[in-house]
């Protein structure tokens, strides 16, 4: 049983070493700590985008939904995330250009520059923080599940979650964005290689891809239907999920801030082209492992299904290989959590502490407060993770819906001149009230017209901004 511990320790020491090396190269400035001096090249930017987005939702959530829903989950996620790559250029390029010109560090700084509306800035950053925190908690949740399964319970769930979080906090505190980006390269490569390895080895040990797929189809054919088990995916629902992933991805602060870090616009173009290719190849792996899991571990319910991937690895791979592959899963958790901690820290430091608490704070003081906030955020994430409120998929869907409300405002900020801040302020308030209304069943479900709540939310939020722009345009012409 020493093998898992040795492999995990080796990997964690490697990440800490990267953090230490990044610390030695660090310049004590806010731009260097939060954005790596805006000098991420093609390869580093691509891998940091991949690693930041591929989280415990990818490793555990995808397999869990493959188990519960079936293979139809794959094209929905692959298309949705693939389309989101367009934002790396059409949103990312504008964000990069403005950030480089005006030295923005946080998303809210750009919004404030464009609209000069303090209440809008505060609301915008509040939405980013509030709806990112549950998604942040998914990472220690995933780490806890994984370490508990890998060690047969010798490392309890919450101890494992806490231990991994502490390691992440240490190297983020040391190296900031430079450390995060460099570890993301290591973690991104590990994720890619080890997820494919898991897929191939499990398929082989189940008698080959064709054999286990046929056996699963015979056992439960609805896993292979377009609509999934229980007709989960209606056409409207399928469309809703694709829109949800596509619109929300650039609204996560850790993704938005990556656009500032690019050294050149060419880096964003390369990521736009390669990102859909990677998602198309990788996403099928955990989904199919989850589908096959129905033949080995039938009748898993609720949150139990989120552990199907480590359960399958434990059953069909030798301990040493299982441990190595689980390092790939750890990489996905850590690469997302470190980015979330750093981005939320920068938002709270730059958009709350600096303007409202200590306007004369030096760059050294800003980075110190940023480090303190990272520790506080990590603790909040662990508090949420202590008793996971729902499945990984449900938590992610709710988080994404809340962040999607910001999309129309970002588009207006980047591409429109007639829009006033008050229109965006009303758009976000109304949009979030609708999200809350559907979440707590205060609004009847028939008002979604068969779609997920994200569709009426985005339509109404966008309409408010468009109408506001038309009214303002007419007022200016008059």
C-alpha positions in Angstrom: 0.0 0.0 0.0 3.0 2.3 0.0 2.9 2.7 -3.8 0.0 5.2 -3.9 1.6 7.3 -1.2 5.0 7.4 -2.9 3.6 8.3 -6.3 1.3 11.1 -4.9 4.2 12.5 -2.7 6.5 12.6 -5.7 3.9 14.5 -7.8 3.1 16.9 -5.0 6.8 17.6 -4.4 7.2 18.3 -8.1 4.4 20.9 -8.0 5.9 22.5 -4.9 9.3 22.7 -6.6 7.7 24.5 -9.6 6.1 26.9 -7.1 9.5 27.5 -5.4 11.3 28.1 -8.7 8.5 30.6 -9.8 8.9 32.4 -6.5 12.6 32.9 -7.2 11.8 34.5 -10.6 9.0 36.7 -9.2 9.1 40.4 -9.4 7.2 42.0 -6.5 4.5 43.7 -8.5 0.8 43.1 -8.7 0.9 42.4 -12.5 3.6 39.8 -12.0 1.9 38.1 -9.1 -1.6 38.1 -10.5 -0.9 38.0 -14.3 2.7 36.7 -14.7 3.6 40.1 -16.3 1.3 39.3 -19.3 4.0 37.2 -20.9 2.4 33.7 -21.3 3.5 32.3 -24.7 1.6 30.0 -27.0 2.2 26.7 -25.3 1.9 27.9 -21.7 -1.3 29.8 -22.4 -2.9 26.9 -24.2 -2.1 24.4 -21.4 -3.1 26.8 -18.6 -6.5 27.3 -20.4 -7.0 23.6 -20.7 -5.8 22.8 -17.2 -7.8 25.6 -15.6 -11.1 24.4 -17.2 -10.6 20.6 -16.8 -11.5 20.2 -13.2 -13.0 17.5 -10.9 -16.1 18.1 -13.1 -14.2 16.6 -16.0 -12.6 13.6 -14.2 -15.4 12.7 -11.8 -18.5 14.6 -13.0 -18.3 13.4 -16.6 -17.9 9.8 -15.6 -20.8 10.1 -13.1 -23.1 11.6 -15.8 -22.0 8.9 -18.3 -23.1 6.4 -15.7 -26.4 8.1 -15.0 -27.4 9.5 -18.4 -25.3 7.7 -21.0 -23.2 8.4 -24.0 -25.4 11.4 -25.1 -23.7 13.4 -22.4 -20.4 13.3 -24.5 -21.5 15.3 -27.6 -23.4 17.8 -25.4 -20.2 18.6 -23.4 -17.8 18.3 -26.4 -19.9 20.7 -28.6 -20.7 23.1 -25.8 -17.1 23.4 -24.6 -15.8 23.4 -28.2 -18.0 26.3 -29.2 -16.8 28.1 -26.0 -13.4 28.2 -27.6 -14.6 30.9 -30.0 -14.7 33.2 -27.0 -11.0 32.8 -26.6 -10.7 35.1 -29.6 -13.9 37.1 -30.0 -14.0 37.9 -26.3 -10.4 37.1 -25.3 -8.8 39.3 -28.0 -10.7 42.4 -27.0 -10.0 41.7 -23.3 -6.3 41.2 -24.0 -6.1 44.4 -26.1 -7.8 46.6 -23.5 -5.9 44.9 -20.6 -2.6 45.5 -22.3 -3.4 49.1 -23.1 -4.9 50.1 -19.7 -3.2 47.6 -17.4 -6.4 45.9 -16.2 -5.9 43.0 -13.8 -9.4 42.0 -12.9 -12.6 41.6 -15.0 -14.4 44.3 -13.0 -11.7 46.8 -13.8 -12.6 46.5 -17.5 -16.3 46.8 -16.7 -15.6 49.9 -14.6 -13.5 51.5 -17.3 -16.1 50.9 -20.0 -19.3 52.1 -18.0 -17.9 54.2 -15.1 -20.7 52.9 -13.0 -19.5 51.9 -9.4 -22.7 49.9 -8.5 -22.3 47.9 -11.7 -18.7 47.1 -11.0 -19.5 45.9 -7.4 -22.4 43.8 -8.6 -20.4 42.3 -11.4 -17.5 41.3 -9.1 -20.0 40.0 -6.5 -21.7 37.7 -9.0 -18.3 36.4 -10.1 -17.2 35.6 -6.5 -20.5 34.2 -5.3 -21.1 31.8 -8.2 -17.4 30.7 -8.4 -17.2 29.6 -4.8 -19.4 26.5 -5.2 -17.4 25.5 -8.3 -14.2 26.1 -6.3 -15.5 23.7 -3.7 -15.8 20.9 -6.3 -12.1 20.6 -6.4 -11.5 19.6 -2.8 -14.6 17.4 -3.1 -13.0 15.6 -6.0 -9.7 15.3 -4.2 -11.3 13.9 -1.1 -13.3 11.3 -3.1 -10.1 10.2 -5.0 -7.7 9.9 -2.1 -10.3 8.0 0.0 -10.9 5.5 -2.8 -7.2 5.2 -3.8 -6.1 4.4 -0.2 -9.1 2.2 0.6 -10.3 4.6 3.2 -6.9 5.0 5.0 -7.1 8.7 4.0 -10.6 9.9 5.0 -12.5 12.1 2.5 -12.2 15.4 4.3 -8.6 14.9 5.4 -7.6 14.2 1.8 -9.6 17.3 0.6 -7.9 19.5 3.2 -4.4 18.1 2.5 -4.5 18.7 -1.2 -5.9 22.2 -0.6 -3.0 23.1 1.7 -0.5 22.0 -1.0 -2.2 24.1 -3.6 -2.3 27.1 -1.3 1.4 26.8 -0.6 2.6 27.0 -4.2 0.1 29.7 -5.1 1.2 31.8 -2.2 4.8 31.4 -3.4 4.6 32.0 -7.1 1.3 33.6 -8.0 0.2 33.3 -11.6 3.7 32.4 -12.8 3.6 29.4 -10.5 0.0 28.5 -11.5 0.8 28.7 -15.2 3.9 26.6 -15.1 2.3 23.9 -12.9 -0.7 24.0 -15.4 1.7 22.9 -18.2 2.8 19.9 -16.1 -0.8 19.1 -15.0 -2.3 19.6 -18.5 0.1 17.1 -20.0 -0.5 14.6 -17.2 -4.3 14.9 -17.6 -4.1 14.3 -21.4 -1.8 11.3 -21.2 -3.3 9.6 -18.1 -7.0 10.0 -19.0 -6.3 8.3 -22.4 -4.3 5.6 -20.6 -7.2 5.0 -18.2 -9.6 4.7 -21.1 -7.4 2.2 -23.0 -6.4 0.0 -20.0 -10.0 -0.2 -18.6 -11.4 -1.1 -22.1 -8.7 -3.7 -22.6 -9.3 -5.4 -19.2 -13.0 -5.4 -19.9 -12.5 -7.5 -23.0 -11.9 -4.7 -25.5 -13.8 -1.6 -26.5 -16.3 -3.4 -28.8 -17.0 -6.2 -26.4 -17.7 -4.1 -23.3 -19.7 -1.6 -25.3 -21.9 -4.4 -26.8 -22.3 -5.9 -23.3 -23.3 -2.6 -21.8 -25.8 -2.0 -24.7 -27.4 -5.4 -24.1 -27.7 -4.7 -20.4 -29.0 -1.1 -20.7 -29.7 0.1 -24.3 -31.1 3.4 -23.1 -27.5 4.5 -22.2 -26.9 4.7 -26.0 -30.0 6.7 -27.0 -29.8 10.3 -28.1 -32.0 11.4 -25.2 -30.2 9.3 -22.6 -31.6 7.4 -19.6 -35.1 8.5 -18.7 -35.2 10.8 -21.8 -33.0 13.2 -19.9 -32.0 15.2 -23.0 -34.9 16.6 -24.9 -33.9 18.6 -27.9 -34.5 21.9 -26.0 -32.6 20.6 -23.0 -29.7 19.5 -25.1 -29.5 22.9 -26.8 -29.7 24.6 -23.4 -26.7 22.7 -22.0 -24.6 23.6 -25.1 -25.5 27.2 -24.7 -24.8 27.1 -21.0 -21.2 25.8 -21.4 -20.5 28.0 -24.4 -21.7 31.3 -22.7 -20.4 30.6 -19.2 -16.9 29.4 -19.7 -15.3 32.9 -20.4 -17.3 34.3 -17.5 -15.4 32.4 -14.9 -12.8 34.8 -13.4 -10.0 32.3 -13.8 -10.7 32.0 -17.5 -11.4 35.7 -18.1 -8.1 36.7 -16.4 -6.2 34.2 -18.6 -7.0 36.5 -21.6 -5.0 39.3 -19.9 -1.9 37.0 -19.5 -1.3 36.3 -23.2 2.0 37.6 -24.6 0.5 38.1 -28.1 -2.9 37.8 -29.8 -1.4 34.8 -31.7 -1.5 32.8 -28.5 -5.2 33.3 -28.2 -5.7 32.3 -31.9 -3.8 29.0 -31.3 -5.8 28.2 -28.3 -9.0 28.9 -30.2 -8.0 26.3 -32.8 -6.6 23.6 -30.6 -9.1 23.7 -27.7 -12.1 22.0 -29.5 -9.7 19.3 -30.8 -8.6 18.4 -27.3 -12.1 18.5 -25.8 -13.3 16.2 -28.7 -10.6 13.6 -27.9 -10.6 13.7 -24.2 -14.2 14.1 -23.2 -15.3 10.7 -24.6 -12.9 8.9 -22.2 -14.5 9.6 -18.8 -18.0 9.4 -20.2 -17.5 5.9 -21.7 -15.8 4.7 -18.5 -18.9 5.8 -16.7 -21.2 4.1 -19.2 -19.3 0.8 -18.9 -19.5 1.1 -15.1 -23.2 0.1 -15.2 -22.0 -3.5 -16.0 -19.7 -3.7 -13.0 -21.3 -1.5 -10.4 -25.0 -1.4 -11.0 -27.5 0.6 -9.1 -25.3 3.5 -7.9 -27.4 6.4 -7.0 -26.9 10.2 -6.6 -23.4 11.2 -5.4 -22.3 7.6 -5.4 -22.0 7.7 -9.2 -19.5 10.5 -9.1 -16.9 8.0 -7.8 -17.4 5.5 -10.7 -14.1 6.4 -12.4 -11.8 5.7 -9.4 -14.0 2.6 -8.6 -13.4 1.3 -12.2 -9.7 2.0 -11.9 -9.4 0.2 -8.6 -11.2 -2.8 -10.1 -9.4 -3.0 -13.5 -5.9 -1.6 -13.2 -2.9 -2.6 -11.0 -2.3 -0.5 -8.0 0.8 1.3 -9.4 -1.0 2.3 -12.6 -4.1 3.2 -10.8 -2.0 5.5 -8.6 -0.3 7.2 -11.6 -3.6 7.7 -13.4 -5.1 9.2 -10.2 -2.3 11.7 -10.3 -3.8 12.9 -13.5 -7.1 13.4 -11.7 -5.3 15.3 -8.9 -3.7 17.5 -11.6 -7.2 18.4 -12.9 -8.4 19.3 -9.4 -5.3 21.3 -8.5 -5.0 23.2 -11.8 -8.5 24.5 -11.5 -8.4 25.3 -7.7 -5.2 27.2 -7.9 -6.5 29.4 -10.7 -9.8 30.0 -8.9 -8.0 30.9 -5.7 -5.7 33.3 -7.5 -8.4 35.0 -9.6 -10.9 35.5 -6.8 -8.0 36.8 -4.6 -7.1 39.3 -7.2 -10.7 40.5 -7.6 -11.2 40.9 -3.8 -7.8 42.7 -3.4 -8.0 45.0 -6.4 -11.7 45.7 -6.6 -12.7 45.8 -2.9 -9.6 46.2 -0.7 -7.7 48.7 -2.9 -10.6 51.2 -3.7 -12.7 51.0 -0.6 -10.4 50.0 2.3 -6.8 51.1 1.5 -6.6 53.2 -1.7 -2.9 54.0 -1.0 -1.9 50.4 -0.6 1.5 49.7 -2.1 2.1 46.8 -4.6 3.7 44.9 -1.8 0.7 45.4 0.4 -1.7 44.3 -2.4 0.2 41.0 -2.9 0.2 40.5 0.9 -3.6 41.0 1.1 -4.0 38.8 -2.0 -2.2 36.0 -0.2 -4.3 36.3 2.9 -7.5 36.2 0.8 -6.3 33.0 -0.9 -6.1 31.3 2.5 -9.6 32.6 3.5 -11.1 31.4 0.2 -9.5 28.0 0.6 -11.1 27.6 4.0 -14.5 28.7 2.6 -14.1 26.0 -0.2 -13.4 23.4 2.4 -16.4 24.4 4.5 -18.6 23.9 1.5 -16.9 20.6 0.7 -17.3 19.2 4.2 -20.9 18.1 3.4 -21.3 18.2 -0.5 -24.8 19.6 -1.1 -25.5 17.7 -4.3 -23.9 15.8 -7.2 -21.0 17.4 -9.0 -23.1 17.9 -12.2 -25.9 19.7 -10.3 -23.5 22.0 -8.5 -21.7 22.9 -11.7 -24.9 23.5 -13.6 -26.2 25.9 -11.0 -22.9 27.7 -10.8 -22.7 28.1 -14.6 -26.3 29.5 -14.8 -25.5 32.2 -12.3 -22.4 33.3 -14.2 -24.1 33.3 -17.6 -26.0 36.3 -16.6 -22.8 38.3 -17.0 -22.3 37.4 -20.6 -24.6 40.1 -22.2 -22.8 42.8 -20.1 -19.4 41.6 -21.2 -20.4 41.6 -24.9 -21.9 45.1 -24.4 -18.7 46.3 -22.8 -16.5 45.0 -25.6 -18.6 45.7 -28.7 -21.2 48.4 -28.1 -20.8 52.2 -27.6 -24.5 53.1 -27.0 -25.0 50.9 -24.0 -25.1 52.6 -20.6 -24.1 51.0 -17.3 -27.6 51.3 -15.9 -28.9 48.9 -18.6 -26.3 46.3 -17.6 -27.0 46.8 -13.9 -30.7 46.1 -14.4 -29.8 43.2 -16.7 -27.7 41.5 -14.1 -30.2 42.2 -11.2 -33.2 40.9 -13.2 -31.2 37.9 -14.5 -30.0 36.8 -11.1 -33.5 37.2 -9.6 -34.8 34.9 -12.3 -32.0 32.4 -11.6 -32.9 32.5 -7.9 -36.6 32.2 -8.6 -36.1 29.0 -10.6 -33.6 27.6 -8.2 -36.0 27.9 -5.2 -39.1 27.0 -7.3 -40.5 30.5 -6.7 -41.1 30.6 -10.5 -43.0 27.8 -12.2 -40.9 25.5 -14.4 -43.3 26.0 -17.3 -41.9 29.5 -17.8 -38.7 27.9 -19.2 -40.8 26.5 -22.1 -39.0 23.2 -21.9 -35.5 24.8 -21.9 -33.2 25.0 -18.9 -33.5 28.3 -17.0 -30.3 29.6 -18.7 -32.2 30.3 -21.9 -34.9 32.6 -20.6 -32.4 34.2 -18.3 -30.0 35.1 -21.2 -32.8 36.2 -23.5 -34.3 38.5 -20.9 -30.9 39.8 -19.7 -29.8 40.5 -23.3 -33.2 42.1 -24.2 -32.9 44.6 -21.3 -29.4 45.7 -22.6 -30.6 45.9 -26.2 -33.7 47.9 -25.3 -31.5 50.2 -23.2 -29.1 50.7 -26.1 -32.0 51.6 -28.5 -33.5 54.1 -26.0 -30.1 55.6 -25.4 -29.3 55.8 -29.1 -32.6 57.6 -29.9 -32.0 60.0 -27.0 -28.6 60.9 -28.4 -30.0 61.3 -31.9 -32.8 63.4 -30.6 
